[in-house]
Amino acid sequence: MLLFFPVRLVQMRILLSDPQFIQQELTRFQSELQEIQVKYNTQNTELSDLKVKYNTQNTELSDLKAKYDIQNTKLAELQVKYDAQGAKGAVITRWGRNDCPANITTKVYSGTAGGSYFYHTGAAADYVCMPDNPIWGPHKDVLITGESVGYMYGAEYEEPNTLFGMPNDAEDVPCAVCLITQYAVSLMIPGRTECYPGWTEVYHGDLAAGYHGHPAASQYVCVDGNPQAIPRGGNHDENGKLFYGVKSKCGSLPCPPYEDGKFLSCVVCMK
């Protein structure tokens, strides 16, 4: 039986027995292997570069996250401070001065102490601080018949004028309205020149009120210990709302610790 092999197979067998062919094939394989090695090295280098870029970007991302966390913390702290500021704020009137204590308060406005006339039986009890720059409303010139109205007078230091450091009992009383933003509440304490622990002093001075024999009611207020007078106010004794020193009276007020007939001090505190 005759066997027939394809021509190509026969040729390959012949070539495989040829050393020169084998050498050529080896050279070709080595060349292809070198090309593959070059591509591998190139891709490996690119991969390393990408890894470096990834690590760099990951580091930058971590830095950005750290900065974000810091900024977010600062924002939260500012929000807390803002909320705290929004939740706090007390207003006090400083009687006898046209300025506010520095560093702890800001002045809202200054003006003249006022109130009802000391001898009017229907008088309002409050002392008020009338601003130096009033703005009149649309009813300023309303006409009425009779005197069925209340009145606002200025205020004067009365007796003893030496208690308030005044040369006479005709000096007019200045005032200032002050805003306290670091604290939530204010408190006037009669009979003390110092605040209790945990409270901060705004100012201290002498307790004042209306004269006990006048028909008009009044209230207790704290006049600054270093009072001022409105310029040229002492030229005319016009009365109005009056500031008198306040003495302690033993009886239902225990003595001691109080003493009979002694002028009382006062202090304005905040917390």
Long-range contacts (C-beta under 8 A, 24 or more apart in sequence): 85-181, 87-184, 88-181, 88-182, 88-183, 88-184, 89-179, 89-180, 89-181, 89-184, 90-179, 90-180, 90-183, 90-184, 90-185, 90-186, 90-270, 91-177, 91-178, 91-179, 91-180, 91-186, 92-177, 92-178, 92-180, 92-186, 92-202, 92-268, 92-270, 93-127, 93-129, 93-175, 93-176, 93-177, 93-178, 93-221, 94-175, 94-176, 94-177, 94-178, 94-202, 94-203, 94-224, 94-268, 95-127, 95-173, 95-175, 95-205, 95-208, 95-221, 95-222, 95-223, 95-224, 95-227, 95-243, 96-164, 96-173, 96-174, 96-175, 96-205, 96-223, 96-224, 96-227, 96-228, 97-174, 97-175, 97-176, 97-203, 97-224, 97-226, 97-227, 97-228, 98-174, 98-175, 98-176, 98-228, 99-176, 100-176, 100-178, 101-178, 101-202, 101-203, 104-180, 104-182, 104-200, 104-202, 104-270, 105-178, 105-179, 105-180, 105-202, 106-178, 106-179, 106-181, 107-176, 107-177, 107-178, 107-179, 108-177, 108-178, 108-179, 109-133, 109-176, 109-177, 110-174, 110-175, 110-176, 110-177, 111-174, 111-175, 111-176, 111-177, 112-154, 112-155, 112-172, 112-173, 112-174, 112-175, 112-230, 113-154, 113-155, 113-172, 113-173, 113-174, 113-175, 113-241, 113-243, 114-152, 114-153, 114-154, 114-155, 114-240, 114-241, 115-152, 115-153, 115-155, 115-218, 115-240, 115-241, 116-150, 116-151, 116-152, 116-153, 116-216, 116-241, 117-151, 117-153, 117-216, 117-239, 117-240, 117-241, 118-210, 118-211, 118-214, 118-216, 118-218, 118-239, 118-240, 118-241, 118-242, 119-214, 119-215, 119-216, 120-151, 120-215, 120-216, 121-215, 121-216, 122-150, 123-215, 123-216, 123-217, 124-150, 124-217, 125-216, 125-217, 125-218, 125-219, 126-219, 127-155, 127-218, 127-219, 127-221, 127-241, 127-243, 128-152, 129-175, 129-176, 129-177, 130-154, 130-175, 153-238, 153-239, 153-240, 153-241, 154-233, 154-238, 154-240, 154-241, 155-240, 155-241, 155-242, 155-243, 156-233, 156-237, 156-238, 156-239, 156-240, 156-241, 156-242, 156-243, 157-227, 157-229, 157-243, 158-211, 158-242, 158-243, 158-244, 159-211, 159-244, 159-245, 160-245, 163-206, 163-245, 163-263, 164-206, 164-223, 164-227, 164-243, 164-245, 165-226, 165-227, 166-227, 166-229, 166-234, 167-234, 168-234, 168-237, 169-237, 170-233, 170-234, 170-235, 170-236, 170-237, 170-238, 171-229, 171-230, 171-233, 171-234, 172-229, 172-230, 172-233, 172-234, 173-223, 173-227, 173-229, 173-230, 173-243, 174-228, 174-229, 174-230, 178-202, 180-270, 183-270, 183-271, 184-271, 185-270, 185-271, 186-268, 186-269, 186-270, 187-268, 187-269, 187-270, 187-271, 188-220, 188-221, 188-222, 188-266, 188-267, 188-268, 188-269, 189-266, 189-267, 189-268, 189-269, 190-220, 190-222, 190-246, 190-264, 190-265, 190-266, 191-248, 191-258, 191-264, 191-265, 191-266, 192-265, 192-266, 192-267, 193-225, 193-265, 193-266, 193-267, 194-267, 195-267, 195-269, 196-269, 198-271, 199-269, 199-270, 199-271, 200-269, 200-270, 200-271, 201-267, 201-268, 201-269, 202-268, 202-269, 202-270, 203-267, 203-268, 204-265, 204-266, 204-267, 204-268, 205-265, 205-266, 205-267, 206-245, 206-246, 206-263, 206-264, 206-265, 206-266, 207-245, 207-246, 207-263, 207-264, 207-265, 207-266, 208-243, 208-244, 208-245, 208-246, 209-243, 209-244, 209-246, 210-241, 210-242, 210-244, 211-242, 211-244, 214-242, 218-242, 220-246, 220-266, 222-266, 222-267, 222-268, 223-266, 225-265
